Amino acid sequence: MRGIGLLGLLTLSWAQSGRYWDSLFSYRRETVAYGQAMPISGTTQTLYADIYLPEPDTEQARPLVVFLYGGAYVSGSRRDSDITHLARYFVRRGYVTACIDYRLGLSWPTATEWITASIRAVQDLKGFLRFVRRSVIVDGNPYGIDTNRIYVGGSSAGAFTALHAAYITSLSELAQVPQADTATIRQIGGLSGTSGPAGYSETFHGVFSLSGGILRSSWLQPGKVSAVIAMHGTGDQTAPYKSGLLPFINLPAEGGYNIDSAAAAQGLYHDLFTWVGAGHVPYGTQTSVNPTYMRDVEAFLRYHFYQWNSRFTAALPAGENSLSPQGPYQVYRLDGTFWGVVEAPHSLPPGIWILYAPPYKPRLLYRY
């Protein structure tokens, strides 16, 4: 049922607590050069990452969350307001977070050039992931990262980059898109590129999309990244909520709704948060943050990252999509005050509710 996103079981106090949930840490930011690559300008570009590290902290096996900025592959930076806000939010909860450079630029605003730019960004992301693996194996893990728990996502074009890195695993898959120039992409390094150190794994474990999309939802299949979550507005005129054409370049793409549907059909861990009527990137831009929508992003990602932390040592179960047990439900607001009793969650007005059907544990429910 679209419009309801079940967030799962909570403790009897109605909230998780502790590391990875509560804000417990300060942080420091380290800027590192993770690789070099050739942009369309033809002059070698050094690629940097801002790595945010919780302090004080003695844990040496911490999940890593990588954030990618938006900007249609023509603008944006690793210091954009929306992704740096999220990097700080999650480092304070004990994650290592990173906002990274990737190459920008289109030689001409066409679908073919946009796809090539997206793959250049995929190459740079994978270069950073190889840099991280090398730092663990060769340098003694200076950032204290658990390489079995790496989550990647971003905003708008950054989300496209993360999803393409997760689910395009061969140039033959990419060739299903008629506008893709796979010959040129092969010449510039294929899907992996040479942006970072060679010879290390570039895998990751969960992917999240904020107002983003993918060129083909059919690429979501078992054996690839096994967990995908998305947040999207139904009024998005830039990246379609379901399916449509990307503006100006008229390239077919699929958004959060279709991604979630494909993930459900393939038995992947999945969830979708829908902003009814909201447009593109309602939570913030390169220069500002909208607190109302950003609180949704914080809560949604916090819950799912928390779940992923304990699940990536074994096969992930499919995402929950229905409420169990059956009602009636006692309904409480987030501040703990009693709201009333309902037989079915669909009768609730929009909001975030706590549903309780004794003797079972309470459940947190988004109603859109």
N, C-alpha and C positions, 0 to 999 in steps of 0.2 A: 504494500500500500504506500504509494508516494504521498508525502505530506506528513508522515510519521516516521521519525528515526529513533528506533529503540537503542538506548545507550547501554543497557545491560544491568546486571545485578550490582547493587550497592551494599555497603554494610548497613547494619541496623541503625547506625547514626546518620544514614543517608548520604554519606560522602566517603571517598577514599581519603587517605591521609598519609603523611610522611614524604619521603624522597620521591621525586618524579610526579608528585601531586601538589604539595605545598611549596610556597616560596621560602626557601631555607638558606640561600646562598647569595653572596655577592659574586662578582666575576671580574676577570681581566680579559682583555682582547689582544690577541696576537695576530699580526699581519704577516703572512708568509707568502713567498713566491712558490707556487706549486708546479709551474711548467711554462713552456713557451709554445707559441703556435703562430701560423701565418693567417692574418685576417685578409679581407678582400683588398686592403690597401697595398699589400705586398711587402710590408715591413714587419719583421718579427715582433710579436707582442708578448710581453711577459704577463703572465696571468697570476693574480693574487687572490688569496682567501683571507677573510677575517675569521679567525677561530676564537670562539668565546668559551672560556673555561671557568667552571664554578670554583669559588674560593670562599673560605678555606675548605679543602676537601682532600681526603686521603684515598678515596675510591679510585682504583686504577682500571676498572672495566665498565666504562660508562657508555650508554647508547649515544650515537652521533645522529644529529638531525641536520640535514643540508637544505638550505633555503635558496631558491633561485628567483631572481627578480623578473618582472614583466617589462614590456615595452615594445612588443611586436618585432623584436630582433633589430630594432633601429635606435633604441634609447634605453635608459635605465642603468643602474649600477648596483654593486654589492652594498652600497650605503643607503639604498632607498628606504624610506620611512616604514613601509609596511613590513618588509622582511626583517629589518633590524629590530623592530618592535617585537616580533615573534622570537627572534634569536635571543633577545634579552629575557623575554618571558620564560623561555624554556631553560636557559642556562641557570636562572635563579632556582629552578626546580631540580637541578642536578644533572641535566643533560650537557654534553658537549655539543655546541651548535656552530654552524659555519655558514657564512654568506660568501659566495664565490663569484669571481669574474667569469664571464664567457664572452667569446668574440661576437661583436655586433656588426651589422652592415648588410645591405642588399645592393647589388650593382644595378638592379632595376626592380621596381615593385611588381613582380610577377609571382604566380604560384610556384613556378620552378625555383626561382631564387629564394622564396620564403622557405621552401622545404630544405634546400641546401643550407640556408642559415640555421634552421632548426637542427640539422645534423651536425653542423659545426659546434653548436652549443652542447649537443649530446657528447661529442668528442671531448669537449673541455670538462664536462661533468665527469666523464669516465676517467679522464686524466687525473682529476682531483681524487677520485676514489682509489686509483692506483697509488697516488702520492700518500694517502692515508695508510694503505696496506704496507707500503714500503717503510713508513715511519714506525709502524709496529714491529715489523720483522727485522729491519736493519738498524733502526735508531733507538730501540728499546722502549717504544710506545710512549713518547714524551707527552702526548696529549691524553693519555689514560682512556683509550677508546676500546670498547668491545666490538670487534669487527663482525660479530654475529648479530648485531643489532644496529643497523644503519638504515635510516629512513630519509627519503628524498622527496622533495616537492617544491612547489612554488606558486607564484601568482601569474595568471595569464600566460604569456609566452614561457615563463619559467615552469608552469605546470605542463604545457605541451612538451617542453624539453624533458622533464622528469618522466612523463608517461611514454614518450617515444624511447627514452633510454631503457625503460622497463619492459616494453612490449614489442619493439622492433628488434628482432634478433638476427635478421639476415637481410642482405640487399634484395634477395628474391621476394621477401615480404614487402619491402618498400616499393618494389617495382609494380605491385598491385595498384599503386597510385599512378595514373597515366602522366601526371605532371612532374613526377620525380625523375631527375636526371641522375640515374644510378652510375652511369659511366664517370661523370664528374666527381660524384661522391666517392667512388672507388679510387680515383686519382688523388684525392685529398686525404686519403687514409681510411676510407670505409667508415664503419659505425664506431670504431674505437679511436681512430686518430693517433696522434703522437704528442698530445699536449702535455702529458705527464710521464713519469718513468714507465718503462716497458717491463713486462714480465710479471705483473702482479694482478690479482683479481680486481675486477671492477663491478662486482655484484653488490646489490643492496636488497633489502628485505621488505620494506613497505614503501608505498608511494601515495602521495596526497596531492590533490588538485584543487586550487582555489581559482575559480572563474577561468578554468582552462579546458583543454580538450585533447583529442587524439584524432588522427586522420582516419583510422579504421578501428572501430571497437572490436572487430573480429580478431584483432591481434591479441586480445586478452585470452590467454589459454593457460591451462595447468602446466607446470614445469617452468614458468617464468616467475616474475615477482608475484607472490601469492596473496598479497594484501593491498587493497586499493580503496581509498576513501575520497569523496569529492564534496565540495560545497559550491553551489551555483545558484544564480538568480534566474527566475523564469523570464525576466524582462531584458536579459543580456542581449544586446544588439551587436556585440563584438565577437564573442565566442558563444556559439549557440548552446542553449540549455539542453536540447535534444539533438537535432541535426540541422545543418544549414550550411550556407556559404560564408567563409570569412570575408569581411568587407574589403573592397578595392581589388583583391586578387582573385576573388570568386573561386576559392578552393573549398571543396566539401570537407566538413569536419563534424565531429560528434562531441557533445559535451557531457556534463555530469550525469544526466539522466540515463543516457545511452551507455555510458561507461559502467554505471552501477548495474544496469540491467544485464549487460554482458558478463560482468563479474559474477552476478547471481547465477546466471545460466551455467557458468563454468565451475561453480562451487568454490569460488575464491572468497576470502574474507572481504567484506565490503560494507559500505554504508554511504548514504547520500544525505546531505543537509541541503534543503531547498529554501531559498529566500523568495517567497512569492512576491512577484512584481518588481524585485530589485534588478538593477542593471549590472553593468560590468564592474568588477572589483569594488563592491559597495563598502568594504571594510577599510579601504585606504588607497593611497596612490604613492607615487615616487617621493612625494614631499609632505604627505599628511596621513593621519590615521583617523578613521571614523570610529569613535569608541563604542557606539551602539552595536555595530556589526562586528567590530573586532572582538568584542566579548564573546560573540558566537563562535568565532574562529578559535579563540583561546580554549573555550570549553570543549568544543568538538575534537580538536587535535589533542588536547590534554587527555581526554578519556581514551581515545584510540591508541595514542602512544603508550599510555599506561598499560593497556591490554597487550599490545605488541611486545612490551618488555619481557613479559613472562611466557610468551607463546612461541618465540622463535627458536626454541630448542627442540620443538616437535612440530608435526604438521599442523597447520592452522585449520580450525574448523570453519565452516561457512559462516558468514555473518548472520546474526539473528534478524528475522524480519516479522516476527509475530509475537504477541504477548501470550505468556503462559505463566501461571495458571489463569483460568477464566475469572471474570468478575463475579460479584461486585468489587469495586476498588474504592478504598478510602483515598481521597485526593488531598494532597498538601501542596502549598506553595513552597518555593525554595527557602523562604525564611522560616519554614516549619509550621506555619499557621494552617489550620484545617480549612479546606475549601468546600468539601462535600463528598458525596458518594455517586459513582456512575457505574453502569453495567458494562459499558464499552468505552474505550479511550477515544473513539471517533466522535463522541458527543462533547468532548472538551473543547473549549475555545482555544485559539492559538496561544502558545506560551510554553514555558518549561515547567513540568509538573512532576511531583513525586507520587507514584501510585503504589498502594500497599494493599495486599490481599493476604491477611494472616492465614497460616503461619509462615508464609513465604517472605523472603527479604524484599524490601522496597525496590522499586525500579524507577529510574529517571527517564522521563519521556519528553522529547521535543514534539510539539504539535504545531504544524504550520498552517 
